[in-house]
């Protein structure tokens, strides 16, 4: 039976689950099943599935998609909706976040609950006697991979010394062990990856399970987050040149960008590891994204959050050669789309503005066909004054998906839409651009730019051009590879600018932006976010008086609730210490 179909089986949650949403499941039953009863082959499989289910954690709206902390905090998008809906996010958007923010606590818990589930499975596997050794080795490798993934989320959010690493040994002693932070956990995470690489197969019969390629890509991502480009470089090269997709295909870029963002074409040749979502009997319907659909008569009908920023939209402007502006020149130009009053639509697009076609793949604009839903309508925007005039698009399901029973408003409990569209957590496009960073760092500029140009050439494919009903392009589209005469081929600083801009464009609205900015350094992060704030306030008054986070805040604060709950050790020393910038 496919793992995706089983990932949220209520029986598993009832036995060992820790996710919220079905509170009745968490009342201790009179005849609870203890660890001993699970110490058999069937029990192991239940616990393993439960560890995977942690990836789809449905408490709140923040999961590995990271639309709040990676997207909104990173300047890809405004919170959207209305100011009084999910008002806890206002402080994220205006950079006044504190350690008492509920979304921070949700994210912290999601990470540690996920790791806890892995540890539970690992401890049971160690004692099971009716499972063959090959299967035990495989399941251990899967749990090590998942634990590393959860902790990658931890270091991205809270830094390598912010979140404590809890392994199966500590977990065996206490279901909720108290472990000091302040210790660099990268070595532990990387060790988990190495064990996964050593013991995972090249392909799996179930696409939901990680492969050796996935473990290598995850290790490379962790090394890049750590800043160890030299160690990441050969791993990324191997993944790109000889890696496999979840279906066992040799990795390659999809011709059609949409193939990476559809439940109809999931786990394709560009994918390395996907978080699996489903609708129907085992519905988990990507609850973490359920607020982020066009409002009212739009697809999903709820709830108008995660609206692309003006700054992001205009960064897709290109010059006469179809190349992006690497020094922010677009910020001094007129907007490619402007709000209007009294017109058919809330905004009008400048027909003379030349833009990268990926703009209208990632962003919904009025007057531009919105996937297969037709032209967007004004009521799709919930509150222009709060979120602006643009719509999320990349992760919104198509009409075809809805008609196939893979999405709709009846999923996620009925009050908000749900979708079976998977989340590509590890992908070839991401790896290629990370590899470009490594090559540029070593001065191999032509090779680095080849990785960038591969991405740009794919963007130029006919399949990625949006047309109107009369057969004309919906906008003045132009995207070209960088010519070998461009300064990026000979000047390292320009090459790095080109790579960073390409990540911004290619991965727009995928929840990665802030984490990229942070790993590129605090000064760069502050510079880019301040430029974003200053640009955005031209169009949205709520950005008046807003300042970007300081250069030392490349991580988020530890939730105050956790610091207080964990308390002090026998020597009176607190288990969790807030990073210095947030004290």
Number of C-alpha atoms within 10 A of each C-alpha: 6 11 16 20 18 19 27 24 17 15 12 20 21 18 21 22 21 23 20 14 13 13 9 10 18 16 9 11 11 6 6 12 13 10 15 11 9 20 20 17 17 13 20 23 16 20 26 25 22 28 28 25 28 26 21 26 28 23 19 17 20 21 23 21 22 24 26 24 25 24 27 26 27 26 26 30 31 28 31 32 27 18 16 10 13 12 12 15 24 19 13 21 25 21 17 13 19 16 19 15 18 16 20 24 18 18 24 19 18 27 24 22 21 26 26 24 26 30 27 24 26 26 19 20 25 13 12 18 12 11 14 10 10 10 12 19 16 16 22 25 27 28 24 27 32 27 27 26 25 23 27 26 21 24 23 23 26 24 24 24 20 25 26 23 22 21 19 19 12 15 20 15 9 10 12 14 14 19 16 20 19 17 12 16 21 21 10 15 24 20 15 23 28 18 17 29 25 13 18 23 15 16 20 16 11 14 21 21 23 26 29 25 28 30 31 24 29 27 28 27 23 24 21 22 22 17 14 14 21 14 14 23 21 14 21 28 20 13 24 21 12 11 26 25 27 29 18 18 15 16 22 18 19 17 17 16 20 17 17 25 21 23 24 17 13 22 28 24 23 26 27 31 27 23 21 27 27 24 21 14 10 15 21 27 29 28 24 22 24 23 22 27 28 29 23 17 14 20 22 27 20 23 24 27 29 27 30 29 29 28 22 20 24 21 23 23 26 21 15 10 13 17 21 24 17 18 11 15 11 19 19 8 11 11 18 20 19 15 16 12 9 7 9 12 17 21 20 18 18 14 13 10 18 21 26 27 23 24 21 24 23 24 22 24 27 22 19 19 19 23 20 10 13 13 16 22 19 18 17 23 29 21 17 18 16 20 27 26 29 27 29 23 24 22 21 25 27 26 17 16 17 18 10 11 13 24 29 24 18 16 23 21 14 10 13 21 27 32 32 26 27 23 24 22 17 20 24 25 22 19 22 23 24 26 28 29 26 25 23 24 18 14 16 17 23 17 15 27 27 18 20 28 18 15 20 21 14 19 25 20 14 10 12 17 20 21 13 14 10 7 8 11 14 19 23 15 22 20 25 17 19 21 13 12 8 12 15 22 21 15 13 17 12 18 28 22 14 25 24 20 20 19 20 20 22 20 17 23 30 20 22 20 25 26 21 19 22 22 17 16 14 18 15 14 25 21 15 17 21 18 17 22 22 18 17 22 15 12 18 18 11 17 17 13 10 15 17 21 19 16 15 16 19 24 22 21 25 25 23 18 13 16 16 12 11 16 13 15 12 6 6 8 11 18 19 25 18 21 19 9 13 14 8
